[in-house]
Amino acid sequence: MKVFVNNLEIALFPGMTVKHALIGAGLLDEVLAGKKVFDEWGNELGLDGALTEGNRIYVK
């Protein structure tokens, strides 16, 4: 499936989490250092959060 992290397309297998998407985008270290992850509606997401096809998440 395809998800977008800060508008960068990331290919993941179904069942993978927010953490896997961040690893794919090279942004996990930023989140571990204190940045937060949000969905396209501004809801904060946890690293274990589920993703579905086409989700857009942002690190801020």
C-alpha distance matrix in Angstrom:
0.0 3.8 6.7 10.3 13.1 16.5 15.0 13.6 10.1 8.3 5.7 5.3 5.8 6.3 9.5 9.5 11.7 13.0 15.0 12.4 11.0 14.7 15.4 13.0 14.7 18.0 19.0 19.5 23.2 23.8 22.6 24.7 27.6 27.5 25.0 23.0 19.4 19.1 16.8 17.4 20.4 22.0 21.4 21.6 18.8 19.5 17.9 17.1 15.4 12.4 9.3 7.4 5.3 7.6 9.7 12.3 14.3 17.5 19.9 23.5
3.8 0.0 3.8 6.9 10.0 13.1 11.3 10.0 6.5 5.7 4.6 6.1 8.5 9.4 12.0 11.0 12.2 12.3 14.5 12.2 9.7 13.0 14.3 11.5 12.3 16.0 16.8 18.0 21.5 21.6 20.8 23.3 25.8 25.6 22.8 21.0 17.4 17.0 14.7 15.0 18.3 19.9 19.8 20.0 17.7 18.9 17.4 17.4 15.5 13.1 9.5 8.1 5.5 5.7 7.8 9.5 11.8 14.7 17.2 20.7
6.7 3.8 0.0 3.8 6.7 9.9 8.8 8.2 5.8 5.4 6.5 7.4 10.2 10.6 12.2 10.6 10.5 9.7 12.3 10.8 7.6 10.5 12.6 10.5 10.5 14.1 14.2 15.5 19.0 18.7 17.6 20.4 22.7 22.3 19.4 17.4 13.8 13.3 11.1 11.6 15.0 16.2 16.3 16.4 14.3 15.8 14.7 15.2 13.1 11.3 7.7 7.4 6.0 4.8 5.0 6.0 8.0 11.0 13.6 17.1
10.3 6.9 3.8 0.0 3.8 6.3 5.2 5.2 4.5 5.8 8.7 10.2 13.5 14.2 15.4 13.3 12.5 10.6 12.8 11.9 8.2 9.8 12.4 10.4 9.0 12.7 12.4 14.4 17.6 16.7 16.0 19.2 21.0 20.5 17.2 15.6 12.2 11.7 10.0 10.0 13.8 14.7 15.4 15.5 14.1 16.0 15.1 16.4 14.4 13.5 10.2 10.5 9.3 6.9 6.2 4.6 6.2 8.3 11.1 14.3
13.1 10.0 6.7 3.8 0.0 3.8 5.2 5.1 6.6 7.0 10.5 11.6 15.1 16.0 16.5 13.7 12.1 9.3 10.9 10.8 7.1 7.2 10.2 9.0 6.7 9.8 8.9 11.1 14.1 12.9 12.5 15.8 17.3 16.9 13.7 12.4 9.5 9.8 9.4 10.2 13.8 13.6 14.4 13.8 12.5 14.1 13.1 15.2 13.7 13.8 11.3 12.7 12.4 10.3 8.5 6.0 5.0 5.6 7.6 11.1
16.5 13.1 9.9 6.3 3.8 0.0 3.8 5.5 8.5 10.1 13.8 15.3 18.8 19.7 20.2 17.5 15.6 12.5 13.9 14.2 10.6 9.8 12.8 11.8 8.7 11.1 9.7 12.6 14.8 12.8 12.9 16.5 17.3 16.6 13.0 12.2 9.9 9.9 10.0 9.9 13.4 12.9 14.6 14.2 13.9 16.0 15.5 18.1 16.5 17.0 14.6 15.9 15.4 12.6 10.9 7.5 6.3 4.8 6.7 9.2
15.0 11.3 8.8 5.2 5.2 3.8 0.0 3.8 6.3 9.2 12.6 14.9 18.4 19.3 20.5 18.2 17.0 14.4 16.2 15.7 11.9 12.1 14.8 12.8 10.1 13.2 12.7 15.6 18.1 16.3 16.6 20.1 21.0 20.4 16.8 15.9 13.2 12.6 11.6 10.5 14.3 14.8 16.6 16.9 16.5 18.7 18.1 20.2 18.3 18.0 15.0 15.4 14.0 10.9 10.3 7.2 8.0 7.9 10.4 12.8
13.6 10.0 8.2 5.2 5.1 5.5 3.8 0.0 3.8 6.3 10.0 12.6 16.3 17.9 19.3 16.7 16.0 13.8 15.0 13.8 10.2 10.6 12.4 9.8 7.4 10.7 11.2 14.2 16.7 15.8 16.4 19.5 20.6 20.7 17.5 16.9 14.3 14.6 13.8 13.5 17.3 17.7 19.0 18.7 17.6 19.2 17.8 19.8 18.5 18.0 15.0 15.5 13.9 11.5 11.4 9.1 9.6 9.8 11.5 14.5
10.1 6.5 5.8 4.5 6.6 8.5 6.3 3.8 0.0 3.8 6.8 9.8 13.3 15.0 16.9 14.7 14.8 13.4 14.9 13.0 9.5 11.2 12.7 9.5 8.5 12.2 13.2 15.6 18.6 18.2 18.3 21.2 22.9 23.0 20.0 19.0 15.9 16.0 14.5 14.3 18.1 19.0 19.9 19.8 18.2 19.6 18.1 19.4 17.9 16.7 13.3 13.2 11.1 9.2 10.0 9.1 10.5 11.9 14.0 17.3
8.3 5.7 5.4 5.8 7.0 10.1 9.2 6.3 3.8 0.0 3.8 6.4 10.1 12.3 13.9 11.4 11.9 11.1 12.1 9.6 6.6 9.0 9.8 6.5 6.9 10.6 12.0 13.6 16.9 17.2 17.0 19.5 21.7 22.1 19.5 18.4 15.4 16.0 14.9 15.6 19.2 19.8 20.0 19.4 17.1 17.9 15.8 16.8 15.8 14.6 11.6 11.9 10.5 9.8 10.2 10.1 10.8 12.6 14.2 17.8
5.7 4.6 6.5 8.7 10.5 13.8 12.6 10.0 6.8 3.8 0.0 3.8 7.0 9.6 12.0 10.1 11.8 12.2 13.1 10.0 8.1 11.3 11.4 8.2 9.9 13.2 14.9 16.0 19.4 20.1 19.7 21.8 24.3 24.9 22.5 21.2 18.0 18.6 17.1 18.0 21.4 22.3 22.1 21.6 18.9 19.3 17.0 17.2 16.3 14.4 11.5 11.2 9.5 10.1 11.3 12.4 13.5 15.8 17.5 21.2
5.3 6.1 7.4 10.2 11.6 15.3 14.9 12.6 9.8 6.4 3.8 0.0 3.8 6.4 8.4 6.5 8.8 10.1 11.0 7.8 7.1 10.8 10.7 8.5 11.0 13.9 15.2 15.3 18.9 20.0 19.0 20.7 23.7 24.1 22.1 20.6 17.4 18.1 16.7 18.2 21.3 22.1 21.2 20.4 17.3 17.2 14.8 14.3 13.7 11.6 9.3 9.5 9.1 10.7 11.2 12.9 13.6 16.3 17.7 21.5
5.8 8.5 10.2 13.5 15.1 18.8 18.4 16.3 13.3 10.1 7.0 3.8 0.0 3.8 6.3 5.9 9.4 11.9 12.8 9.6 10.1 13.7 13.3 11.7 14.6 17.1 18.3 17.9 21.5 22.9 21.6 22.9 26.1 26.6 24.8 23.1 19.9 20.5 18.9 20.6 23.3 24.3 23.0 22.3 18.9 18.5 16.1 14.7 14.3 11.6 10.0 9.8 9.8 12.5 13.2 15.6 16.4 19.4 20.8 24.6
6.3 9.4 10.6 14.2 16.0 19.7 19.3 17.9 15.0 12.3 9.6 6.4 3.8 0.0 3.8 5.6 8.8 11.7 13.3 11.0 11.4 15.1 15.5 14.3 16.8 19.4 20.0 19.4 23.1 24.2 22.3 23.7 27.1 27.0 25.2 23.0 19.6 19.8 17.9 19.6 21.9 23.1 21.5 21.1 17.7 17.5 15.6 13.7 12.6 9.4 8.1 7.4 8.3 11.7 12.2 15.2 16.2 19.5 21.3 24.9
9.5 12.0 12.2 15.4 16.5 20.2 20.5 19.3 16.9 13.9 12.0 8.4 6.3 3.8 0.0 3.8 6.5 10.0 11.5 9.9 11.2 14.4 14.8 14.6 17.1 19.3 19.4 18.1 21.7 22.9 20.6 21.7 25.2 25.1 23.7 21.3 18.2 18.7 17.2 19.5 21.4 22.2 20.1 19.3 15.7 14.8 13.0 10.5 10.0 7.0 7.3 8.2 10.4 13.5 12.9 15.7 16.0 19.2 20.5 24.0
9.5 11.0 10.6 13.3 13.7 17.5 18.2 16.7 14.7 11.4 10.1 6.5 5.9 5.6 3.8 0.0 3.8 7.2 8.0 6.1 7.7 10.8 11.1 11.0 13.6 15.6 15.8 14.4 18.1 19.4 17.3 18.4 21.9 22.0 20.6 18.6 15.7 16.7 15.7 18.3 20.5 20.9 18.9 17.6 14.0 13.0 10.5 8.8 8.8 6.9 6.9 8.9 10.9 13.2 12.2 14.2 13.8 16.6 17.6 21.2
11.7 12.2 10.5 12.5 12.1 15.6 17.0 16.0 14.8 11.9 11.8 8.8 9.4 8.8 6.5 3.8 0.0 3.8 5.3 5.3 6.6 8.8 10.1 10.9 12.7 14.4 13.7 12.1 15.7 16.7 14.2 15.4 18.8 18.6 17.2 15.0 12.2 13.4 12.9 16.0 17.9 17.8 15.7 14.1 10.3 9.2 6.9 5.6 5.5 5.0 5.8 9.1 11.7 13.2 11.2 12.6 11.4 14.0 14.6 18.0
13.0 12.3 9.7 10.6 9.3 12.5 14.4 13.8 13.4 11.1 12.2 10.1 11.9 11.7 10.0 7.2 3.8 0.0 3.8 5.5 5.1 6.3 8.7 9.9 10.6 12.2 10.8 9.6 13.2 13.5 11.0 12.8 15.9 15.4 13.7 11.5 8.5 10.1 10.1 13.3 15.4 14.8 13.1 11.2 7.7 7.2 5.1 6.0 5.4 6.5 6.5 10.1 12.3 12.8 10.0 10.4 8.3 10.4 10.9 14.2
15.0 14.5 12.3 12.8 10.9 13.9 16.2 15.0 14.9 12.1 13.1 11.0 12.8 13.3 11.5 8.0 5.3 3.8 0.0 3.8 5.4 5.1 6.2 8.7 9.9 10.4 9.2 7.0 10.5 11.7 9.4 10.4 13.8 14.1 13.1 11.8 9.8 12.4 13.3 16.5 18.7 17.6 15.9 13.3 10.0 8.2 4.7 6.4 7.9 9.4 10.0 13.4 15.4 16.0 13.5 13.5 11.1 12.3 11.6 14.9
12.4 12.2 10.8 11.9 10.8 14.2 15.7 13.8 13.0 9.6 10.0 7.8 9.6 11.0 9.9 6.1 5.3 5.5 3.8 0.0 3.8 5.4 5.1 6.2 8.7 9.8 10.1 8.6 12.2 13.8 12.4 13.3 16.7 17.4 16.1 15.0 12.7 14.8 15.0 17.8 20.4 19.8 18.4 16.3 13.0 11.7 8.4 8.9 10.0 10.1 9.8 12.6 13.9 14.9 13.2 13.7 12.1 13.7 13.6 17.2
11.0 9.7 7.6 8.2 7.1 10.6 11.9 10.2 9.5 6.6 8.1 7.1 10.1 11.4 11.2 7.7 6.6 5.1 5.4 3.8 0.0 3.8 5.4 5.0 6.3 8.6 8.6 8.6 12.4 13.1 11.9 13.9 16.7 17.1 15.0 13.8 11.0 12.6 12.5 14.8 17.8 17.5 16.7 15.0 12.2 12.0 9.4 10.6 10.4 10.3 8.8 11.2 12.0 12.1 10.4 10.3 9.0 10.7 11.2 15.0
14.7 13.0 10.5 9.8 7.2 9.8 12.1 10.6 11.2 9.0 11.3 10.8 13.7 15.1 14.4 10.8 8.8 6.3 5.1 5.4 3.8 0.0 3.8 5.3 5.0 6.0 5.0 5.0 8.7 9.3 8.5 10.5 13.1 13.7 11.8 11.3 9.2 11.8 12.8 15.2 18.1 17.0 16.4 14.2 11.7 11.3 8.7 11.1 11.5 12.6 11.7 14.4 15.3 14.9 12.8 11.6 9.3 9.6 8.8 12.4
15.4 14.3 12.6 12.4 10.2 12.8 14.8 12.4 12.7 9.8 11.4 10.7 13.3 15.5 14.8 11.1 10.1 8.7 6.2 5.1 5.4 3.8 0.0 3.8 5.4 5.0 6.1 5.4 8.5 10.4 10.3 11.3 13.9 15.4 14.2 14.3 12.8 15.6 16.5 18.9 21.8 20.8 20.1 17.7 15.0 13.9 10.6 12.6 13.8 14.6 13.9 16.5 17.3 17.3 15.7 15.0 13.0 13.2 12.2 15.6
13.0 11.5 10.5 10.4 9.0 11.8 12.8 9.8 9.5 6.5 8.2 8.5 11.7 14.3 14.6 11.0 10.9 9.9 8.7 6.2 5.0 5.3 3.8 0.0 3.8 5.5 7.8 8.6 11.6 13.0 13.2 14.7 17.1 18.4 16.6 16.5 14.4 16.5 16.7 18.5 21.8 21.4 21.0 19.2 16.6 16.2 13.2 14.8 15.2 15.2 13.6 15.4 15.4 15.2 14.4 13.8 12.7 13.4 13.2 16.8
14.7 12.3 10.5 9.0 6.7 8.7 10.1 7.4 8.5 6.9 9.9 11.0 14.6 16.8 17.1 13.6 12.7 10.6 9.9 8.7 6.3 5.0 5.4 3.8 0.0 3.8 5.5 7.9 10.5 10.9 11.7 13.9 15.6 16.6 14.4 14.6 12.7 14.7 15.2 16.7 20.1 19.4 19.6 17.9 16.0 16.2 13.7 16.0 16.0 16.4 14.6 16.4 16.2 15.1 14.0 12.4 11.0 10.8 10.5 13.9
18.0 16.0 14.1 12.7 9.8 11.1 13.2 10.7 12.2 10.6 13.2 13.9 17.1 19.4 19.3 15.6 14.4 12.2 10.4 9.8 8.6 6.0 5.0 5.5 3.8 0.0 3.8 6.0 7.5 8.6 10.3 11.8 13.1 14.9 13.4 14.4 13.4 16.2 17.5 19.3 22.4 21.1 21.2 19.0 17.1 16.7 14.0 16.7 17.5 18.5 17.2 19.5 19.7 18.8 17.4 15.6 13.6 12.7 11.1 14.1
19.0 16.8 14.2 12.4 8.9 9.7 12.7 11.2 13.2 12.0 14.9 15.2 18.3 20.0 19.4 15.8 13.7 10.8 9.2 10.1 8.6 5.0 6.1 7.8 5.5 3.8 0.0 3.8 5.5 5.4 6.7 8.9 10.1 11.4 9.6 10.7 10.1 13.1 15.0 17.0 19.8 18.1 18.2 15.7 14.3 14.0 11.8 15.0 15.6 17.2 16.4 19.1 19.7 18.5 16.4 14.3 11.5 10.0 7.8 10.6
19.5 18.0 15.5 14.4 11.1 12.6 15.6 14.2 15.6 13.6 16.0 15.3 17.9 19.4 18.1 14.4 12.1 9.6 7.0 8.6 8.6 5.0 5.4 8.6 7.9 6.0 3.8 0.0 3.8 5.4 5.2 6.2 8.6 10.2 9.4 10.3 10.0 13.5 15.6 18.3 20.7 18.8 18.1 15.1 13.2 11.9 9.2 12.5 13.9 15.9 15.8 19.0 20.2 19.7 17.3 15.8 12.7 11.8 9.4 12.0
23.2 21.5 19.0 17.6 14.1 14.8 18.1 16.7 18.6 16.9 19.4 18.9 21.5 23.1 21.7 18.1 15.7 13.2 10.5 12.2 12.4 8.7 8.5 11.6 10.5 7.5 5.5 3.8 0.0 3.8 5.4 5.0 6.1 8.8 9.0 11.2 12.1 15.8 18.4 21.0 23.2 20.9 20.4 17.2 15.7 14.4 12.0 15.4 17.1 19.5 19.6 22.8 24.0 23.3 20.8 19.0 15.7 14.1 11.0 12.7
23.8 21.6 18.7 16.7 12.9 12.8 16.3 15.8 18.2 17.2 20.1 20.0 22.9 24.2 22.9 19.4 16.7 13.5 11.7 13.8 13.1 9.3 10.4 13.0 10.9 8.6 5.4 5.4 3.8 0.0 3.8 5.5 5.0 6.6 5.9 8.6 10.0 13.5 16.4 18.7 20.8 18.2 18.2 15.2 14.5 13.9 12.4 16.1 17.2 19.7 19.6 22.7 23.8 22.6 19.9 17.5 14.1 11.7 8.2 9.2
22.6 20.8 17.6 16.0 12.5 12.9 16.6 16.4 18.3 17.0 19.7 19.0 21.6 22.3 20.6 17.3 14.2 11.0 9.4 12.4 11.9 8.5 10.3 13.2 11.7 10.3 6.7 5.2 5.4 3.8 0.0 3.8 5.3 5.2 4.4 5.9 7.3 11.1 14.1 17.0 18.6 16.0 15.3 12.0 11.1 10.2 9.1 12.9 13.9 16.7 17.1 20.5 22.1 21.2 18.1 16.1 12.5 10.6 7.3 8.6
24.7 23.3 20.4 19.2 15.8 16.5 20.1 19.5 21.2 19.5 21.8 20.7 22.9 23.7 21.7 18.4 15.4 12.8 10.4 13.3 13.9 10.5 11.3 14.7 13.9 11.8 8.9 6.2 5.0 5.5 3.8 0.0 3.8 5.4 7.0 8.8 10.5 14.3 17.4 20.5 21.9 19.2 18.1 14.5 13.3 11.4 9.8 13.3 15.2 18.3 19.2 22.8 24.7 24.1 21.1 19.5 15.9 14.3 11.1 12.1
27.6 25.8 22.7 21.0 17.3 17.3 21.0 20.6 22.9 21.7 24.3 23.7 26.1 27.1 25.2 21.9 18.8 15.9 13.8 16.7 16.7 13.1 13.9 17.1 15.6 13.1 10.1 8.6 6.1 5.0 5.3 3.8 0.0 3.8 6.2 9.3 12.0 15.6 19.0 21.7 23.0 19.9 19.4 15.9 15.5 14.2 13.2 16.8 18.4 21.5 22.2 25.7 27.3 26.4 23.4 21.2 17.5 15.3 11.6 11.5
27.5 25.6 22.3 20.5 16.9 16.6 20.4 20.7 23.0 22.1 24.9 24.1 26.6 27.0 25.1 22.0 18.6 15.4 14.1 17.4 17.1 13.7 15.4 18.4 16.6 14.9 11.4 10.2 8.8 6.6 5.2 5.4 3.8 0.0 3.8 6.5 9.9 13.1 16.7 19.4 20.3 17.0 16.4 13.0 13.3 12.4 12.5 16.1 17.2 20.5 21.3 24.7 26.6 25.4 22.1 19.9 16.1 13.7 10.2 9.4
25.0 22.8 19.4 17.2 13.7 13.0 16.8 17.5 20.0 19.5 22.5 22.1 24.8 25.2 23.7 20.6 17.2 13.7 13.1 16.1 15.0 11.8 14.2 16.6 14.4 13.4 9.6 9.4 9.0 5.9 4.4 7.0 6.2 3.8 0.0 3.8 7.0 10.0 13.6 16.0 17.1 13.9 13.9 10.8 11.4 11.5 11.8 15.5 15.8 18.8 19.1 22.2 23.8 22.3 19.1 16.5 12.8 10.1 6.5 5.7
23.0 21.0 17.4 15.6 12.4 12.2 15.9 16.9 19.0 18.4 21.2 20.6 23.1 23.0 21.3 18.6 15.0 11.5 11.8 15.0 13.8 11.3 14.3 16.5 14.6 14.4 10.7 10.3 11.2 8.6 5.9 8.8 9.3 6.5 3.8 0.0 3.8 6.6 10.3 13.0 13.8 10.7 10.2 7.0 7.8 8.6 9.7 13.2 12.9 15.9 16.2 19.4 21.2 19.8 16.3 14.0 10.3 8.2 5.7 5.5
19.4 17.4 13.8 12.2 9.5 9.9 13.2 14.3 15.9 15.4 18.0 17.4 19.9 19.6 18.2 15.7 12.2 8.5 9.8 12.7 11.0 9.2 12.8 14.4 12.7 13.4 10.1 10.0 12.1 10.0 7.3 10.5 12.0 9.9 7.0 3.8 0.0 3.8 7.0 10.1 11.4 9.0 8.3 5.7 5.4 7.2 8.2 11.3 10.2 12.7 12.6 15.6 17.4 16.1 12.5 10.4 6.7 5.6 4.6 6.4
19.1 17.0 13.3 11.7 9.8 9.9 12.6 14.6 16.0 16.0 18.6 18.1 20.5 19.8 18.7 16.7 13.4 10.1 12.4 14.8 12.6 11.8 15.6 16.5 14.7 16.2 13.1 13.5 15.8 13.5 11.1 14.3 15.6 13.1 10.0 6.6 3.8 0.0 3.8 6.7 7.6 5.4 5.2 4.4 5.5 8.8 10.6 12.9 10.8 12.7 12.1 14.5 16.2 14.5 10.8 8.6 5.6 5.2 6.5 7.6
16.8 14.7 11.1 10.0 9.4 10.0 11.6 13.8 14.5 14.9 17.1 16.7 18.9 17.9 17.2 15.7 12.9 10.1 13.3 15.0 12.5 12.8 16.5 16.7 15.2 17.5 15.0 15.6 18.4 16.4 14.1 17.4 19.0 16.7 13.6 10.3 7.0 3.8 0.0 3.8 5.4 5.4 5.4 6.6 6.8 10.4 12.0 13.5 10.5 11.3 10.1 11.7 13.2 11.3 7.7 6.0 4.4 6.2 9.0 10.6
17.4 15.0 11.6 10.0 10.2 9.9 10.5 13.5 14.3 15.6 18.0 18.2 20.6 19.6 19.5 18.3 16.0 13.3 16.5 17.8 14.8 15.2 18.9 18.5 16.7 19.3 17.0 18.3 21.0 18.7 17.0 20.5 21.7 19.4 16.0 13.0 10.1 6.7 3.8 0.0 3.8 5.6 7.5 9.7 10.6 14.2 15.7 17.1 14.0 14.2 12.3 12.9 13.5 10.8 7.9 5.6 6.0 7.3 10.7 11.9
20.4 18.3 15.0 13.8 13.8 13.4 14.3 17.3 18.1 19.2 21.4 21.3 23.3 21.9 21.4 20.5 17.9 15.4 18.7 20.4 17.8 18.1 21.8 21.8 20.1 22.4 19.8 20.7 23.2 20.8 18.6 21.9 23.0 20.3 17.1 13.8 11.4 7.6 5.4 3.8 0.0 3.8 5.7 9.0 10.9 14.6 17.0 18.2 14.9 15.4 14.2 14.9 16.0 13.6 10.7 9.2 9.2 10.1 12.9 13.3
22.0 19.9 16.2 14.7 13.6 12.9 14.8 17.7 19.0 19.8 22.3 22.1 24.3 23.1 22.2 20.9 17.8 14.8 17.6 19.8 17.5 17.0 20.8 21.4 19.4 21.1 18.1 18.8 20.9 18.2 16.0 19.2 19.9 17.0 13.9 10.7 9.0 5.4 5.4 5.6 3.8 0.0 3.8 6.4 9.2 12.8 15.4 17.2 14.4 15.8 15.2 16.7 18.1 16.0 12.6 10.6 9.1 8.8 10.7 10.4
21.4 19.8 16.3 15.4 14.4 14.6 16.6 19.0 19.9 20.0 22.1 21.2 23.0 21.5 20.1 18.9 15.7 13.1 15.9 18.4 16.7 16.4 20.1 21.0 19.6 21.2 18.2 18.1 20.4 18.2 15.3 18.1 19.4 16.4 13.9 10.2 8.3 5.2 5.4 7.5 5.7 3.8 0.0 3.8 6.4 10.0 13.0 14.3 11.5 13.3 13.4 15.4 17.6 16.1 12.5 11.3 9.5 10.1 11.6 11.8
21.6 20.0 16.4 15.5 13.8 14.2 16.9 18.7 19.8 19.4 21.6 20.4 22.3 21.1 19.3 17.6 14.1 11.2 13.3 16.3 15.0 14.2 17.7 19.2 17.9 19.0 15.7 15.1 17.2 15.2 12.0 14.5 15.9 13.0 10.8 7.0 5.7 4.4 6.6 9.7 9.0 6.4 3.8 0.0 3.8 6.9 10.0 11.9 9.9 12.6 13.3 16.0 18.4 17.3 13.5 12.2 9.4 9.5 9.8 10.1
18.8 17.7 14.3 14.1 12.5 13.9 16.5 17.6 18.2 17.1 18.9 17.3 18.9 17.7 15.7 14.0 10.3 7.7 10.0 13.0 12.2 11.7 15.0 16.6 16.0 17.1 14.3 13.2 15.7 14.5 11.1 13.3 15.5 13.3 11.4 7.8 5.4 5.5 6.8 10.6 10.9 9.2 6.4 3.8 0.0 3.8 6.6 8.2 6.2 9.1 10.2 13.4 16.1 15.7 11.9 11.3 8.5 9.6 9.9 11.5
19.5 18.9 15.8 16.0 14.1 16.0 18.7 19.2 19.6 17.9 19.3 17.2 18.5 17.5 14.8 13.0 9.2 7.2 8.2 11.7 12.0 11.3 13.9 16.2 16.2 16.7 14.0 11.9 14.4 13.9 10.2 11.4 14.2 12.4 11.5 8.6 7.2 8.8 10.4 14.2 14.6 12.8 10.0 6.9 3.8 0.0 3.8 5.4 5.3 9.0 11.1 14.7 17.7 17.8 14.3 14.1 11.2 12.1 11.6 13.3
17.9 17.4 14.7 15.1 13.1 15.5 18.1 17.8 18.1 15.8 17.0 14.8 16.1 15.6 13.0 10.5 6.9 5.1 4.7 8.4 9.4 8.7 10.6 13.2 13.7 14.0 11.8 9.2 12.0 12.4 9.1 9.8 13.2 12.5 11.8 9.7 8.2 10.6 12.0 15.7 17.0 15.4 13.0 10.0 6.6 3.8 0.0 3.8 5.5 8.7 10.5 14.3 17.1 17.5 14.3 14.3 11.4 12.4 11.6 14.1
17.1 17.4 15.2 16.4 15.2 18.1 20.2 19.8 19.4 16.8 17.2 14.3 14.7 13.7 10.5 8.8 5.6 6.0 6.4 8.9 10.6 11.1 12.6 14.8 16.0 16.7 15.0 12.5 15.4 16.1 12.9 13.3 16.8 16.1 15.5 13.2 11.3 12.9 13.5 17.1 18.2 17.2 14.3 11.9 8.2 5.4 3.8 0.0 3.8 6.5 9.4 13.0 16.2 17.4 14.6 15.5 13.3 15.1 14.9 17.5
15.4 15.5 13.1 14.4 13.7 16.5 18.3 18.5 17.9 15.8 16.3 13.7 14.3 12.6 10.0 8.8 5.5 5.4 7.9 10.0 10.4 11.5 13.8 15.2 16.0 17.5 15.6 13.9 17.1 17.2 13.9 15.2 18.4 17.2 15.8 12.9 10.2 10.8 10.5 14.0 14.9 14.4 11.5 9.9 6.2 5.3 5.5 3.8 0.0 3.8 6.6 10.2 13.6 14.6 11.5 12.7 11.0 13.3 14.0 16.6
12.4 13.1 11.3 13.5 13.8 17.0 18.0 18.0 16.7 14.6 14.4 11.6 11.6 9.4 7.0 6.9 5.0 6.5 9.4 10.1 10.3 12.6 14.6 15.2 16.4 18.5 17.2 15.9 19.5 19.7 16.7 18.3 21.5 20.5 18.8 15.9 12.7 12.7 11.3 14.2 15.4 15.8 13.3 12.6 9.1 9.0 8.7 6.5 3.8 0.0 3.8 6.9 10.5 12.2 9.8 12.0 11.4 14.5 16.0 18.9
9.3 9.5 7.7 10.2 11.3 14.6 15.0 15.0 13.3 11.6 11.5 9.3 10.0 8.1 7.3 6.9 5.8 6.5 10.0 9.8 8.8 11.7 13.9 13.6 14.6 17.2 16.4 15.8 19.6 19.6 17.1 19.2 22.2 21.3 19.1 16.2 12.6 12.1 10.1 12.3 14.2 15.2 13.4 13.3 10.2 11.1 10.5 9.4 6.6 3.8 0.0 3.8 7.0 8.5 6.4 9.0 9.4 12.9 15.0 18.2
7.4 8.1 7.4 10.5 12.7 15.9 15.4 15.5 13.2 11.9 11.2 9.5 9.8 7.4 8.2 8.9 9.1 10.1 13.4 12.6 11.2 14.4 16.5 15.4 16.4 19.5 19.1 19.0 22.8 22.7 20.5 22.8 25.7 24.7 22.2 19.4 15.6 14.5 11.7 12.9 14.9 16.7 15.4 16.0 13.4 14.7 14.3 13.0 10.2 6.9 3.8 0.0 3.8 6.3 5.8 9.4 11.1 14.9 17.5 20.7
5.3 5.5 6.0 9.3 12.4 15.4 14.0 13.9 11.1 10.5 9.5 9.1 9.8 8.3 10.4 10.9 11.7 12.3 15.4 13.9 12.0 15.3 17.3 15.4 16.2 19.7 19.7 20.2 24.0 23.8 22.1 24.7 27.3 26.6 23.8 21.2 17.4 16.2 13.2 13.5 16.0 18.1 17.6 18.4 16.1 17.7 17.1 16.2 13.6 10.5 7.0 3.8 0.0 3.8 5.7 9.2 11.8 15.5 18.4 21.7
7.6 5.7 4.8 6.9 10.3 12.6 10.9 11.5 9.2 9.8 10.1 10.7 12.5 11.7 13.5 13.2 13.2 12.8 16.0 14.9 12.1 14.9 17.3 15.2 15.1 18.8 18.5 19.7 23.3 22.6 21.2 24.1 26.4 25.4 22.3 19.8 16.1 14.5 11.3 10.8 13.6 16.0 16.1 17.3 15.7 17.8 17.5 17.4 14.6 12.2 8.5 6.3 3.8 0.0 3.8 6.4 9.7 13.1 16.4 19.4
9.7 7.8 5.0 6.2 8.5 10.9 10.3 11.4 10.0 10.2 11.3 11.2 13.2 12.2 12.9 12.2 11.2 10.0 13.5 13.2 10.4 12.8 15.7 14.4 14.0 17.4 16.4 17.3 20.8 19.9 18.1 21.1 23.4 22.1 19.1 16.3 12.5 10.8 7.7 7.9 10.7 12.6 12.5 13.5 11.9 14.3 14.3 14.6 11.5 9.8 6.4 5.8 5.7 3.8 0.0 3.8 6.5 10.2 13.4 16.3
12.3 9.5 6.0 4.6 6.0 7.5 7.2 9.1 9.1 10.1 12.4 12.9 15.6 15.2 15.7 14.2 12.6 10.4 13.5 13.7 10.3 11.6 15.0 13.8 12.4 15.6 14.3 15.8 19.0 17.5 16.1 19.5 21.2 19.9 16.5 14.0 10.4 8.6 6.0 5.6 9.2 10.6 11.3 12.2 11.3 14.1 14.3 15.5 12.7 12.0 9.0 9.4 9.2 6.4 3.8 0.0 3.8 6.9 10.4 13.1
14.3 11.8 8.0 6.2 5.0 6.3 8.0 9.6 10.5 10.8 13.5 13.6 16.4 16.2 16.0 13.8 11.4 8.3 11.1 12.1 9.0 9.3 13.0 12.7 11.0 13.6 11.5 12.7 15.7 14.1 12.5 15.9 17.5 16.1 12.8 10.3 6.7 5.6 4.4 6.0 9.2 9.1 9.5 9.4 8.5 11.2 11.4 13.3 11.0 11.4 9.4 11.1 11.8 9.7 6.5 3.8 0.0 3.8 7.0 9.9
17.5 14.7 11.0 8.3 5.6 4.8 7.9 9.8 11.9 12.6 15.8 16.3 19.4 19.5 19.2 16.6 14.0 10.4 12.3 13.7 10.7 9.6 13.2 13.4 10.8 12.7 10.0 11.8 14.1 11.7 10.6 14.3 15.3 13.7 10.1 8.2 5.6 5.2 6.2 7.3 10.1 8.8 10.1 9.5 9.6 12.1 12.4 15.1 13.3 14.5 12.9 14.9 15.5 13.1 10.2 6.9 3.8 0.0 3.8 6.3
19.9 17.2 13.6 11.1 7.6 6.7 10.4 11.5 14.0 14.2 17.5 17.7 20.8 21.3 20.5 17.6 14.6 10.9 11.6 13.6 11.2 8.8 12.2 13.2 10.5 11.1 7.8 9.4 11.0 8.2 7.3 11.1 11.6 10.2 6.5 5.7 4.6 6.5 9.0 10.7 12.9 10.7 11.6 9.8 9.9 11.6 11.6 14.9 14.0 16.0 15.0 17.5 18.4 16.4 13.4 10.4 7.0 3.8 0.0 3.8
23.5 20.7 17.1 14.3 11.1 9.2 12.8 14.5 17.3 17.8 21.2 21.5 24.6 24.9 24.0 21.2 18.0 14.2 14.9 17.2 15.0 12.4 15.6 16.8 13.9 14.1 10.6 12.0 12.7 9.2 8.6 12.1 11.5 9.4 5.7 5.5 6.4 7.6 10.6 11.9 13.3 10.4 11.8 10.1 11.5 13.3 14.1 17.5 16.6 18.9 18.2 20.7 21.7 19.4 16.3 13.1 9.9 6.3 3.8 0.0
